[in-house]
């Protein structure tokens, strides 16, 4: 039996398709669902390795955060 994959666009993620846990489980679990939707662990790992390093704060924000931390100790 092949599970039918339904997708719905939500207002929160207009550019991303969302799927319910039931749809994922009906397809055979997370790995099977990923394969059926054209995703794989290998492509995710490759994308993460090739991504630009992400810094959550700028130097200025980091300095302000550290000053705030020191002030509240």
Order of alpha helices (4+ residues) and beta strands (2+ residues): alpha-alpha-alpha-alpha
